[in-house]
Amino acid sequence: MIRVHDTLQRKKVELEPRRPGQLGFYVCGPTVYNFIHLGNARAFVAFDVAVRHLRARGLQVTYVRNVTDIDDKIIKRAHELGEDFAALTRRFTAAFHEDMKSLCCLAPDFEPRVSEHLGEIVRLIERLIERGVAYSSAGDVYFSVGDFPAYGELSHQPLDQLEAGARVEVPEERAGQKRAPLDFALWKAAKPGEPSWPSPWGPGRPGWHIECSAMAEKYLGDAFDLHGGGIDLAFPHHENERAQSLGAHGAGSFARYWLHNGFVNFNGGKISKSDESQKILFDRAFRLRVLVERHGGEAVRAFLLTTQYRNPIGFEVIADGDDVRTAPLRFPGLEEAERRLEYGYLTLERLAGALSIGKAAGEGPVAKEAESWLATFQEALDDDFNTAEALAAQGEALALCNRILDGKLDAPKDVRRRTLEKLQRDLTQAAGELGLLEAEPESWLSAHRARQCAARKIDAAWVDAQIAERTQARGQKDFARADALRDQLKHAHIEIMDTPRGTTWRVAD
């Protein structure tokens, strides 16, 4: 039984697909006006794991993740940079795809872009007007919150409090006039110099919220199963999406379950954009590409999965100096994640090497510890995608591998071999569900070592030359010279490992 925490019901519930064996899953994608940051990445990683696990459990998942390429923020950014609006969105959409690849995220089945769905958006707005829950005003179109009694149910905010908050906000200068403070724009009349698209109400552009309602309906129908996004989107974005779609199609339509991931807390709290030093740190330390360059995308992914997706996760940044503009930065959480991945890939490399020698063991018993860990792993993910517990189970399996490879399991040779074979199969299954430890170990370890050498200014060519000289010394039985070279490398924080396939090395802590 798979259970998810539904924001609407405020509790964990059994996941019951609308159609047996099939799931429609919509996740709010990026607004492409800048590079994404770690907080953005968390949602995409969290729901990527959800999709992977649901498919592993035999469900046919249609995964939709949109790209918002028409938005006020994009217009503002293009104006600031003096860049063509469409060119800006193309550039940052391509950057987003690169970032998703670095994070080991699967491509969605559909990735609709707002600019390609203006027809669907206009038709949905027309339907809302026909049903009496939207109105036009001087080229703008607004959703009438007062005509939708269920407004506020998703975010669990009383209507009177929402109205009070709306009244104190500085209103956006628009051509039309809202009838009530909470009414929100479905279509915005174009201002001079802004990009615009034709509509029955005149040239303009869609509001942010209506875009997702229209695209979700296009690819998943007017009723589907799961909607995901960051907790910061619950209000107003998802509240407004829900109001629009239910307003157009009635009760029981749109998403059945709402999933929201928690914040990434930066050095113990949220970023204060009014604090100049925090803004500088944000650009230097929170932008995803900076972190991927330092530690690799898989380490970022591993870090984000150490906490169950609904809970906040703390991201610590240590500046080795007083000037945040120039001080070298360290990210302890990512350092630890990269160490755990190195342990995992070294284990998988050892495992593959051991199993490449000799014959398969065939049918028969395995060590008891290897029998149930994968079930524990999958049960953790069944419980609202609890990646923290799943990682713990995976870690126990890796530790068991090393115990056996180190000769510390008291069992017959055929049982040890058979256990290693089962562990290899099950670890591959777990890797596919978490999106971790899927790479070829040699390739990942080589890239990891290159990052460490760059960070510590270690000359890899020098290390290779020392190892070659040590190999020659051992061949000449000059063991004193070989030991001296090993000690010299150890002093340079290089650990060498002699294997049946030759000598390799790693940067030691």
N, C-alpha and C positions, 0 to 999 in steps of 0.2 A: 504494500500500500504506500503510495506516494502522498506526502502531506506538504502543503504549502501554507505560508502565512499570508492571508488575504487582508490587505489594508482596509478594504471596505467592511469586512466583518470583524476586523481587529483580533483575529485568532487564527490558529492553524486549523486547516480543514483538509479533508481528503480531496485529492484532485480527481474530479470526475469530468472527463472530456464530454463535450456536447455530442460528438460522434465517436462511437467506440473505436479505440485504437488510433485516433487522429487528434492532433492538437494544432490550433492556430496560435502563434506567439508573436506579438508585436512589441518591439523595443524602440523607444525614442532614440534616434541617432543624433549625430552632431549638427550644430549650426556652423557652417564652414566659413568662418571669417578669421580664424587663427588656428595655431597648433593646439591640440588637446593637452590637458594636464592630467595629473595622477587621479584627481577626483573624477574627471570624466571617464578615465580608463576603467575605474572600478566597476561601473555599471556594465560596460561591454564585456569585461572578463567574467563577472558574476553570472550574467545571463548566457554567456557562451557555455559555461559549465552546465547550466541548467539544460540547455538544448542538447548538449552532448549526453548528459545522463538520461534524459527522457528518451532519447533515441536508443541508448544502450538498453533501456528497459523495454524496448520493443515498440515504442510509440512512433507513429509517423508524424513528425513535427514540420509544419510549414513556418519557417522563421523569416520574419519581415523586420528589417531595420532601416529606417528612412534616412535620407540626407536632406536637411533643411537648407536650401540654397536660395530662398527668398525670405528676407527678414530685415527688420530695421537695423540690427547690429551689423549686418553685412553691408548695408547701404552706408552706414556711418564709417565703417572701416575702409571701404573702398574710397570714400571721399578723403579720409585722412591720408591714405597712401597715394592718392592720385592714380589709382589703378582702375581699369575697367571692371565693372561689377561682375560680369560673367567670367572674366579671366581670373579674378580673385577666387570665386567659388570653385572653378576648375582646379586651381592650384592647391587650395586647401582640402578639396575632396581627394585629390591624389595623395596628399600628405597623410590624410586620415587612413587611407587604404594601406599605406606603408606602415603606419603605426599599428594597425590591426594585425598585419602580418607579423610584425616584430613581437606582438603579445601572444602569438599563436592562436588567434581567434579565427574560428571558421567564418567563411563568407556566408552571409544570409542567403536564403533562397530567392528573396526579392529585396532590392535596395531602391525603392522609389525615390525620386527627387521631386521636390515641390514644383520646379519649373516645368516638369513633364506631365503635371496632373492638374493644371488650371481648370480644365473642363469639368473634372470630377468635383473640384472644390466649388465652382460656381453652381453646379447642379445641386450640391448639398445645401448651399446657402439658400437657393431658391426654394428648396423643400422646407427649410426652417421658416421662411417667410410665409409659405402657404399654410403651415401648421400653426401659425400665430405665435411663435416663440422668437421671432426675429423681426426687425424693422429697418427700413432704410431711412437715411437722413443726410441730404445734401451730398450724395456720393459715397458716404460711409454706410455700412450695414452693421447693426449691433444685435447681439443675442440678448433677449429680454429675460433676465434672471428672475424677475418677479413672476413670470409666467411658467416657471419650472420649479415646482415645490420641492423636488429632491435635491436642489442645489445645496452643497455643503456636506452631503452624506459621506463622500469619499474621504475628504480631509478632516471630517468630524469637527468642523468649526461652525458655531451657531451663526445664523444669518445676520443677527443684529450686530455681532462683533465684526463680521466681515464688512458690513455696511459702514460701521464707524471707521474702520481702517481705510476704506475706499474714500471716504469724505475728506480725510486729512492728507491724502496723497496729492501731489501737484498734478493737475490734469494735463494730459497731452493735448497740444494744440491741434484740433481736428477741424475739418470742414463742417461735419455734422455735429449734432448735439445728442448726447445720451439722455434717455428719459430717467435713468436711475443710476446712482453711483457704481453699482456692481455690474451693470451691463458692460459687455466687452465686445471688442471689434471682431467681426467676421470678415469684413472687407474694408480696406482703407483707401480713400480717394487719394490719388497721386498729388504730391506737391511739386512745384517747379524744380526741374533738374533731377528728379528721381526716376528710376526705372519703373515702368508701369505695364500693365496688361489689360486688354479690353474686358469689359463685363457689362451686364445689363444696367449697372448703376454708374457707369462711366469708367474711365481708365483708373487703375489703382493696383493694389496688390492684396493678397489674402492676409488675414491675421494668423498669428503663429498657431493658435490652438486648432483652428478649422483644418489646417493642413494635415495634421496627423489623423484626425477623424476621417477625412476623405481617403487618405492613402490606406489606412487600416481596412476600411470598408472595401476598397477596390481589390485588395489581395486576399482578404480573409472573410469577406462577407460582412453583413451588418450585425452578426453575432459570432463571436469567437471565444477562445478560452483564456489566454494569458496576456497581460499587458505589463511590461516592465519598465523601470526607470529609476533614477535617483530620488531619494526622499525629498529633495528640494523641488521636484516636479509635481509632487502630490497636489500642491496648491501654488499657483492657480492652474497650471497647465493641464494636469490630468483631471482636475475637477471640471474644468471647462470642456475638455474633450468629451468627458462622460455626459455632461449636460447637452452638448450639441448632438451627440449620437443618439442618446435616449430621446431627446427632443424631436429628432427626425424620424426615429423608428419605433419608439415606444418602449415600455418596460420590458426587461429581459434581453434587450439587444446589447451590442458592443461587448466589452470584456466581462467575462464571468469572474475572473480572479485578477487582483492587482498586486504586483510584487514591487517592493521598493528597497533599494540598497541604502545602507547608512553612509554617513559622511566619512571622508578621510580627514582626520584632524591633524593640522599642521603644528608641530611642536606644542601639543597639548590643547589646541583650540582651533577655531576657524581663522582664516586669514583676515586681518583688518586692512582693507584697501586704503584707509586713511593714514596708516602707519607707513612712512616711506621706507623704513628698513625692512618691514615685512613684505612690501611690494617688490623690493629688490630681491629678497630671498625667494619670493614666489617665482619670479622669472628665472632665477638661477637654479632653483632646487625643485620646483614643482612641475615644471614643464616636462612632459613625458619623454621627449627626445633627449633631454639632458640625462635623464636617469637610464634610458636604454643604452646610450653611448657609454656610460660609466659601468653599468652592471649587466647589460643584456636584457632584452625584452622578457625572456622566460623568467629571470629573477624577479622582475617587477610583477609578473603574473603570480609567481609563487608567493611573494610577499602579500599581495592582495588577497590570496586565498587562505592565509593563516587565520583569518577571522571569519566567522559565519557572515554571509553577505549583508544581513539586516543590521548587524551591530556596527557601531563606529569603529574605525581602525586608526590608531595613532601612527603618524609618520614623523620620525625624529630626524632633525637636521643639526649637525654639529659644525659650527664654523670655527676653524683653527686660526682665529685672529679677530681683531676688533672691527675691522672694516668689512662690512658684509658685501661690499662691491668686489673685493679682491681676495678675501680670505678663502683658502682651500676648504671645501665642504666634504663632509662625510655623511653617509646615510646608513646608520647601523642596521636598520631593518633589512635593507637590500643586501648589505654585506652578509648577514646571516642567511638570507634566502639563497644567495649565490653559493655559500658554503654547503648548504643542504643539497642544492642541485649537484654540486661537484661530487659530494658523497654518493648521491644517487647514480650519477653517470659512471663514476669509477666502479661502483658495485655492478652495474649492468655490463660494463666492459669486462670485468672479471668473470661474471657469470657466462657471458658469451664465449669467452676464451676457454673456460672449463668445459663447456658443453660442446665445443668444437672438436674436442679430443674424445675418442672412443665412440661407442654405439649407444643409441637410445635404450633406455631401461625397459620399455614396454609397460604393460599393465601391471598393477600391483599397488601395495600400500605406500603412503607417503608419511612424512613426519606429521604428527598431530597439529603442530603449530601452523602448518601450511594449509590445512584443510578449510579453515573457517575465516581467515582474515579478509578475503575478498568479499564474503557475505557481509562482514562487519563494515567494510568500506562502503559497499553499496547501500546498506541500510542507513548509514550516516547521510548519504546524499539523498536517499528517499525522505529523510526527515528535514524538509525545507532546505535541501542542498547545503548540508552542514559540512563544508570543506575542511574545517579545522579538525573534526573527528576523522574524516576520510584521510587527511594527510597523516594523522597519527597511525592509522592502520597501515597505510603504505610504508611509513617509516619502520614499523615492526617487521614487515615483510623483507625490506632491504636489510635490516639487521640480521634476520634469520639467514638470508643468503650469505652474508659475510661469516656468520658462525659456521655454516657448513663448509664454505670455502677455506676457512681457517682450520678445518679439521676438528671443530669443537662440538659436533653433534654425534652422540653415541648411537649409531645406527649402522646396519649393514650397508655395504657399498652401493647395492642396487637401490636401496631406499633413499640414500643420499642423492644419488643421480636422479631418480624419479622425482624427488622433492624439488631439486633444482629446476627440472624441466617444467614442473607445474608452476613454480614461482615465476619462471620466465614468461609463461603464458598469461598468468594472472596479472603480473606487473604490466604487461603490454595492454591488457584490458583496462587496468586502472589508469594508465597513462593516457589512453584515449578519452577517458571520461573527465579527467582533470585538465587535460591539455598540458601536462608536465611530463618530462622524461620521455618524450616522443622522438627526439632527434637521434641521429646516429651518435653514439657516445664519443667516438674519436673526433668527429666534427665539432661537437659542442665543447669538449675539453680543450681542443685546439683554440677555439675562439675565446674561451674563458681565460686560458693562459696568456693569450695575446693582450687581452684587456688588463690583466694583472701586471704583465711586463711593462705596458705603457704607463700604468699608474705608478709603478715603483721604479721606472726608468731602468729596467733590466734589459740587457742586450741579449736577445734570444740566440743570435748567431754565436756569441761568445759561449753561452751555455752549451750549445750543440757541439762546439769545438772541444770544450773540456770533457764532455761525455765521450766524444770520439777518442780523445787521448786516453781516457780511463779504460775504454773498451780495448784499445790497443795494449795498454799496460797489463790488463788481465790476461789477454791472449798470450803475452810474453811471460806470464806468471810473475810479473813485478807487482805483487800485491801491496807492498808498502806504498808504491807510487799511486796505485789505484785508490787506496784508502786516503791518501793525502788529497787527491783530487776530489773525492767524495766530501771530505771535510771542508775543502775550499768552497765547494758548491753549497754545502749546508750553511756556512758562514754568510753566503750571499742569499740566503733564504730560498735555496733550491733543494727540493727533495727529489732524489732519483729513485726509480723503481725498476728492478730487474725482473723481467717477465720472460716466459718461454718464447715470446715473439720479439725480444730485444729489450733495450733499456729506454725507458721514457722518463719524463720529469714533470714536476708541477711546482708552482710557486707556493711555498709554505707560509702559514700565518706567522 
